């Protein structure tokens, strides 16, 4: 059976950019365009040339795309001038992209009130703008703004707008649910009516928003009805509640029925395997914490409960998983603290270079230790480096490099010589290395700004200031992230600190500390980070 | 036209609790149950009595609910014993709730492999367990685990399981898409088939998961097909990608067609107005950052772009909004137009006993100050007491009671006389009260257990140890909760501390502090808490 072609259109760089707090730089847009192209997206909408300096610069330095068609966005020409003489439209076409998408009105109320032009003038604007694009040899797309509300208010006029674009040669007419208020069943019914009225499904696109949490379902309903282009953004980025989430739509369309056998897309299996990485790239550019619970690509998307579920999963993953995590570049997480976890534990230890024989009773001891400490607040799923150290300690394979005798931190707030209130932290750490006692002191001031960075930085700086023969191993190590969580509340609060460290070789590792005292919890995590680095880099043990 | 009754079933406290990292305390569950009841939810599933200490304690101290039916969760009896003699089931029924929901298998493959019992034994387990509940006078619900996969594998057997529950007297049979893999169109088709096979729609519930980002749409598809109970959680909380999000479903079912005219629910318009607050309560309990982009209740859900959109919105909000934000307790955000903000601010200040004339230019200054400080990391929605203090300061109406000259905290970890490693914190605070300098020192040891409670407790104890004439106002005040969040990451981390305080009169108030130094951020929040208490209790100003 020949499969029908379904096209994917990404608007992360245009509609996604409209989001509050999102401000891509040109280099960000170039990296994202390359990642979208690497997935196999058919159209990458890069922005609105002329609307702002970043968008103009991006098109001026347009990346070379292998598969995707770079698309510029703009609006249909204004009334009272020709398409050739509209300077806003000229800025869009001058970007020189092979495809151009123009938004126009199809809701009679918006035409007469917001634009203040006659219904006939609006039809002419659509017709002449699209004809202008095709005359320039560009692939033309027409974005029908507020289409569903427009259709409900005046179906005849809304359809006339679409027909004007179609007849002028638009490759695609895109039905936009601009305010996100149309529910999937209605999107399906109206899409069917549009096709019945003579706009072919293979020239019809769908653009939904998530204001009722139905953007993905709305897009699927339009595909079910016959639309063959799906618009959306990575991670559902977009104003208000976001756009349709391509990160969810792509695996559904490729992996799940009735879509998988019916459609051919530009995204190959190989591209699909890069989906999680593309999702994380956007988070990294936006400096956002990745959503653990994101469908398909979230860290928890394939995390299973302990007990019955986990043991069933080990026997046959299809019992509790609707797709295989590796297909989208994700991984399965089976909690360690369960009976079925021993083989999983051995695999994890092997990955960390710790070989343990099958059936070694130490495996059960490690699982018990992990469980007991997780009940006390430790989080070893997040802190893999501390997990390795705990396993080594239980196995009697934890090398000793140094011993911490004591530490002290002083945090003081008072007036400085200029009479300003300032805060200063100072830490003293006393360690024993190779039988030598070493005392180190450090403050918390950033060397560049001279601003206080708090007690944890001071402690970390003091501990890593002089570790004798081990010092060389720590020169390229730095703290990159720090998360604090209060586990119980009130007077019995326990603090959990998760720390991410990085070194010059690009290694990144996470450690955890737990204490009623936030400074002590932080110190534990810092000490673990140092210890892990020494082991991983093969530092000689004390006495070696 | 008579409207049909549609029932809402919340499982935040049971299925939501299964989420990685979610660990409700009994008091949290009680607060959430009350909030759900206040919305008008019909069933509040509180947990699994006997499965863990928190759930057992919650049912032992069950809150009195006005509208909602408190429901206990459990599983159908095991094979080889009677329902009366199954101790797991007994723990569930002994909780004494008016309704009990039991999960059971309906997928033949799971019955024979996971349970290892015959298909007939499984039917008997369902039948006898449900009959046992009805014999005890309880309302019985049957959760059909993996129903959709089971129906696809063996429709006859899956339907037999439902019929067994129905015939044994189950008020509700709930179709569960346990692994979240069934798409809405298929959920709709299978639900219709179930009804056609003799399970009446008004005894049929739907329970979906968000693994394809279609949980909300799947629930709506089942309602379209005839199901009359919808299960979900606040904010879509749940394992993997979460459960169906009631925070999105409720407004859709109440406000949007075809549902609004067709159905009657337990949620009134008044309850709906508390939806945003209920959503935030859960975030607060979980110490999560509220999702700005959440449909209906997110801070950005009704945030409009500047320019054309915003001016159209001012003329007629229906042009760009599919529902009105205030209906769900949310508010519209229009950039560069704070007319709506000022009247809202005046109302808030009036609630705090701070009267400001309409049009007072101080209102604009307060909004600017709030905005600037929120950009720096403060969170005034959560810290109303600090917001009041900020407004008073801007208005020049902040009384001075005392001045903090300086403070110092020392945190030390070392061996004690018995050779054990111990941590100790000590704080010194120097304040001026009525021209007198007062120095106070306190350590961090819990008077009862002699355990270290960390630097924030030591600082708080020192500050409130001797405030001269104000001391009497502080005797009944205590710290009850403490939340820490790192706002930026890496070396430029800013720490936000939110503090909840309580007094003997049952007042509870929240304050905030922000600093690169976690101890300093905590001190700011403690100082604000003291200041608010003195103002609220009418302490005389300095010199009065």
Interface residues (C-beta under 8 A of the other chain):
Chain A: X18 X19 X20 X109 X110 X113 X114 X178 X179 X180 X181 X183 X184 X185 X210 X211 X212 X213 X214 X216 X217 X218 X220 X221 X224 X236 X239 X240 X241 X242 X245 X248 X251 X252 X256 X287 X292 X293 X294 X295 X296 X298 X300 X301 X302 X303 X305 X308 X312 X315 X316 X319 X320 X321 X322 X323 X379 X381 X405 X406 X407 X408 X409 X410 X411 X412 X413 X414 X415 X423 X425 X444 X446 X451 X452 X453 X454 X455 X456 X457 X478 X479 X480 X481 X482 X483 X484 X485 X486 X487 X488 X489 X490 X491 X493 X495 X515 X516 X517 X518 X519 X520 X523
Chain B: X18 X19 X20 X21 X23 X25 X109 X110 X113 X114 X178 X179 X180 X181 X182 X183 X184 X185 X210 X211 X212 X213 X214 X216 X217 X218 X220 X221 X224 X236 X239 X240 X241 X242 X245 X248 X251 X252 X256 X287 X292 X293 X294 X295 X296 X298 X300 X301 X302 X303 X305 X308 X312 X315 X319 X320 X321 X322 X323 X405 X406 X407 X408 X409 X410 X411 X412 X413 X414 X415 X423 X425 X444 X446 X451 X452 X453 X454 X455 X456 X457 X478 X479 X480 X481 X482 X483 X484 X485 X486 X488 X489 X490 X491 X493 X495 X515 X516 X517 X518 X519 X520 X523
